[in-house]
Amino acid sequence: EMTEQERAFQDKIDADIKIEPKDWMPDDYRATLIRQIGQHAHSEIVGQLPEGNWITRAPTLERKAILLAKVQDEAGHGLYLYCAAETLGVSRDEITEMLLDGRMKYSSIFNYPTLNWADIGAVGWLVDGAAIMNQVPLQRTSFGPYSRAMIRICKEESFHQRQGYDAIRKMAEGTPEQKKMAQDALNRLWYPSLMMFGPSDKDSVHSAQSMAWKIKINTNDELRQKFVDQTVPQAEYLGLTIPDPDLKWNEERGHYDFTDPDWSEFYDVVKGNGPCNVDRLAARNKAWDDGAWVRDGLLAHARKKAAAKVA
Ligand code: FAQ
């Protein structure tokens, strides 16, 4: 049974009226948003690591400048999202600490390594491609600050996807060795990219409530299917093969049939056992510890100024 307050809240959601930070909201709505926006923010920040790894080794000055700009954009996305989370009453320090000690998650995809330059193209093409597929509908999410952050993020994300496609295209159209690298990157990153959409609908614990609240607009499987449908023709254009022998167009459904990811691998990576989980968290912890003197200095300065004002 809903209380009157809960009923009024749900009516607003149903009428597509945005919920703003000072509006009343159910505790679980707030908690779900903090979880999702926080995980999303952490993903943007941790997501800088696999690509940052290649900034110093980009093959040309132009590719280096583009990659540098893209990785900086990810930092910006993290910051907008931390700000959106802050409007829900959780500080950036608090959720950062929850990431650092493993209480909060970030996207499973960033626990896979980027072994060579072709992987950077594949990350832009597939990982940013999957990210946009998930984020375009989130522009209409019911919480105002999240929705507005998503609008800006999506604009930048579509540039990221295109730079990735351009980089992998160059490899796919290059020497036989380069084409082989592009195919190998696709082989390794295809299933991790499909996992970005989350578990299959039957195992998605949050989808039903999140969709009733219009925090999520689509189910995980709907978005995964859209991503497959969009990406297969792109792979064909590149002359690359999706690593799924059972992938085929289903005329009746109007969609590609495909093999699901290995869900045991997904849960294992989410639990912390992916190839890079330990490295990623160690890198974030080191950055946090190395930055302690800056935070301390800023606080000391703010206290001094406040004291001077009182005196
Ligand atoms: N990785 O009940 P559901 C980017 C967890 S894009 C890790 O279906 P929900 C851009 C889930 O949290 C990537 N954990 O959950 C970029 C839950 O566990 P919990 C970030 C996952 O929330 C590109 C449990 O499984 N984008 O960073 C994953 O309704 C290139 C049950 O799942 C977003 O975060 C996963 N893949 O749906 C940056 C988008 N999937 O929390 C740099 C916003 C599920 O109860 C370079 N988020 N889990 O402990 C969402 O749309 C949703 O949160 C989903 C999951 C769709 C990810």
Residues whose N, C-alpha, C, O or C-beta is under 5 A from the ligand:
A	BS01	FAQ	Q36 Q39 H40 S43 E44 G47 Q48 E74 K105 Y106 S107 S108 V127 D128 A131 M195 M196 F197 G198 P199 D203 S204 V205 H206 S207 S210 V270
